[in-house]
């Protein structure tokens, strides 16, 4: 038998040493957040966990533990038959549950009895979460940030994607958050991650970066949709050098019509989303925009949104929060196309080498 335990602060530095990370919690717990790359082998599934919990509180703990043990044994047997039979002797898994207790402990004990070298995460997911929160500021501080700024529609996300495609280091917070970080930024059919999941995704991205090379990131606000950017990262962005991406109004409108084509296809959805702006811009102005949209005047409304709402708000925020924005280097692609952004990305990378 070989059963090892490791504290979370050590596990987060050795994740790549394990062949498989096994989350023994229920499906719902796993969906809220989990270790990077972990697979879900519930010792008790959602319904079973609720049922045993009810038995624990309404009858007594002893009865709950007996029933729970029987269910857990059956589930663990199924996991072994489905996933473990073909594993070689030198397979090295790490297992965890909520606090490193009974669920992952039962699974780990059986796997170790088979002869596998199993590691149990001390304190479970709860300890991992605390370690991630503590470790994120350290990693942020070690990195060399370059903030891509620019008014709405200037192509910041396209430039980040082009930079990544050319081999640069990039942190795309909007991609991690599944949101375009504005009043109109929710993406159809995509649910945002939980705050805990977002924090883990950010941490997982940071740990893969090389402190010796610059890291490009967009000038986000503290919130991207419903999730909050780690405060250490926001503070670092506020103090870091900025690159001011500039496009003409016509190019910005064209880019937004491409990136938000779902609004072009579903004008009523666009009108409904604009209703949020009534509190800021006034009911009559928003109703006028909605009327224009319904009559097919989409580009003029997008232009008005830029000049009357997004630009003043963005520029005021940048001047207030980003200490190096006023001396930002201006960068301007030939147009809003992917090809132009790729060429700009090459120039930026060359200038920083």
C-alpha positions, 0 to 999 in steps of 0.5 A: 500500500502506498498512500501519500498526503501533500499540503495544498501549497505544495500541490499547486507547485507540483500539479504536473507530476501527477498522471490524473487529478481525481475530484471525488466530489459531486457533479455540482461541486465539481462544476463550481470549480476544480483543480486544473485538468481534474476529472470527476469521479463522484464518491456520492453523486448530486442526489446521493449527497443530498439524500445522505445529508438529509439522513445525517440531519434528520435521523442520525450520523451513524445511519447516514454513514452506513448508507453513505458507505454502501453507496460510496463503495458501489460508486468507487467500484464502478469508477475502478471498473470503468477507468482503472483496470487498464492503468499500469502499476506506475500510474500516479493519481492525486485525489481530493474532495471538499476538505480531504476527508471521507470521500477522497479518503475512501477512494484513495485507500482502495486505490492504494490497496491495489498497489497504486501510489496515490496522493491525497490533497490535504484539506481538499479543494477548500485548501487548494482554493485558499492556496490559489488566492494566496499564490495569485498576487505573487505570480502577478507581481513577478510578471512584466505587464503590457496593457493594451488600451483603446476605445471600444471597437478598436480591436483590443481582443483581436490584437491579443489573439494576433499576439498569441498567434505570433507566440507572445504571452497573453492573458485574455480575461474576456475569454476566461470570463466568457464575456466581452466586458460591457453592458452589451458584452454577454455572449449568447449561449455562453454561461459565465464561470463562477467566481471561484472557477474564474479565479482558478482559470486566471491562476492556471493561466498565470502559472504557465507564463515566463517572467522573463518575457512581457505579458500582454493584457487588455485594459479591463475594469474590475468586473468582467460581466459577473466575475471580478478580476483578482485585485492584485492583477487589477493593481498591476495593470493600473501601474503598468505601461500602456499601448493605446490602440487606435482605429477610425470610427468607421473601422470601429463600427465595422469591427463591432458589426462583425464581432456582435453579428448576433445583434445584427441578426436579432435586432429585438435582442439588441433593443432589449439589451439597450434598455439597460442604458436608459438609466444612464442616457435617458429613456427618450434617447434609448427609445430613439436608438431602438427605433433606428435599429428596428428601421435597419439603421444599425451602423448609425446606432453603433456609432452613436453608442461609441461616441455618446456612451462608451468613449467618454466612459472609457477615457475617463476611467483610463485617465482615472485608474491607469497611471501610465495611460497618458504617456501610452505609445500609440499603435495603429493597424492599417484597418480592423482586419485580422491580417492588419492585427497580425502585422501589428502584432509582429511589429510589437513583438519585434520592438520589444525583443 
